[in-house]
Each structure stands twice: as C-alpha cells, then as structure tokens.
Amino acid sequence: MADNTDTADITRKIGGLSVFPLSLGGNVFGWTANEAESFRVLDAYAAAGGNFIDTADVYSAWVPGNQGGESETILGNWFASRGNRSDIVLATKVGGGSPEPRGLTSSAIKSGVEESLQRLRTDYIDLYYTHYDDPSVPVEEIITTLDELVREGKVREIAASNVAADRLEALLTFSIRENLARYVALQPHYNLVSRDTFEGDLADVATRHGLATAPYYALASGFLTGKYRPGTAVDSPRSTGAAKHLETERGQKVLAALDDVAANHGTEPATVALAWLLARPTVVAPIASARTVDQLPPLLASVNLKLTQPELDLLTSASD
C-alpha cells in the first residue's frame, strides 16, 4: 500500500483482508478507458492510498469486439509494470459470461480461476466472488470447490454477488457445518435510489453472518454524481440507465438532498452518496469506477467525509 498516514486509520476488514474504504471498479478498463488511461487512474488511486480493486472475468465482454477478460489483462499488465501486486487487495469474479453464463460447476470454477490468474499475471486472488448464483449446482459442490482453491493458495477469501437470501443462507450454513471456506463478503446492487435490492432479507443474512458488504452500482451508473439534470445531455455509455432516475419522485428527492448536504460540506454529490453508503450497516467499501483521473477526487473524498446524523436521516428519508 502507498505510504499514507491516514490510510492505516481508515482501512476496514473483509475477512483477513485490510481494505481501503473505496473499492476501485475495474469494469471500465478495456471499455471506456484504454490501457494507458486505465494505468493513469490506477496509479492515482494507489498514490492516494487506495488498495482495493474490483474486476471480473467477463469485463468487458459487452463491448463489440471484446471477448471478456480485457479488464483483468490490463490489471495484470499494470501489476507487472509497477511491481506492486502484493500492495493491492485484488477482487475478481467467476460465474458470469457472455453471451451465456459460465456457471458455478466445479469444472467451471476451476477453469475460471486458472484463466483469471493467467490474465492477471499473479498466482493468487485475494477475494474471489461467485459473480452470479447458479441454482442448478448444489451448494455442496460450489463451496467444496471454492474451499479447494483456498487450500491450494490460489484464493485467500471467498465472497458472493447476485444471490438470493435463502440461497446465501444455505451456502453459509453448509460452510459452517462442514468447516469449509465461507463467504466473508457480499457484493449487492445498493445505492440511494436502489435500496430494496439489498435491504431486507439479504441484508439480514449479511448482518447475521457478519459479512462485509461492497455495493456495486454505488453511484447508480453515474446518476448520484449529480451530473444528470433535467434538460442536460450527458455523454456517457451509461446515460440511458442513469437518466431514468430523473423521471422518478425518489430520484428528484435524492438529488435535492444530495445537493443540500454537499453544499454543507463544500463537496460533490458523489462524495456524499458514497459517504452515506459507508455509514450503512455492514458496508465496508462501495465500488465506484473512474475512466479518467479527474473523476477520482470526489470518489476518494468520501472515505474522510463524516456526515452528521441529521444529514444521514435527510438522505435516508429522501430515498424511501
């Protein structure tokens, strides 16, 4: 980790891993950011004390001409050129795929991890997520295979994303009963304009089992940056998804609340939106991406922004 005296005070725990409270999303690497741009963003994030990078084996298969694995390849090249692999807590995922999901059979997980390790140019993954649940595969097969990867030293900790509460409970229960590797983290879709995607049964399971939460879509595809306003066009591949929130009463209320709180602190709406997440139960590190270095500062500022209880209440009420 970069030498940053503040970092030691703000790192949080995911299992046995110590992570910076903002995870840098790697979904833009090989999509809206080429390798040179990605390197600049990665260098700036690390220089600020950041050490927690999130990617997946399928990033960015949705881009015409891509096959998936582009983000991991760029990250592997960055590790090789900077010699800093041991300084970074690296998270990647298995189970996705394009056009068809890879799934979570034992053979799919084992081939997936080997391919990821090769692209990432490393011999271990710090945090390995099952990207999408595969209900066709018994929990016993999934956990036993992941436990094998941990025992082999290819994976340090395991985690889950896009999984139903009852299925997550079953996976955790099996791990505990058989004394096998267990999920230590959950990556749900969660932000100020999408709370029911996590709060409720899924959050209850996370709380009960002490899972650390690393929300994705933490800024609602950019909507919570505040750059989407009525009558304003935004040049972004995500603009359609983000702009839809402008049409909802909740979206408008959340923007107004973000503006008020941001003005109180002389900061950006994105900073406030991430700080709200950081104050939520179980949340350890929201995931946010930046395709240019200029987009990083408001994201990084969230880790040091302490919102007052009235400010948190205002934001929570606006998002109900």
Beta strands, then each sheet from edge to edge (+ up, - down):
strand 1: 12-14
strand 2: 17-19
strand 3: 23-25
strand 4: 52-54
strand 5: 89-94
strand 6: 125-130
strand 7: 155-161
strand 8: 183-187
strand 9: 212-213
strand 10: 287-288
sheet 1: 1+ 2-
sheet 2: 9+ 8+ 7+ 6+ 5+ 4+ 3+ 10+
end
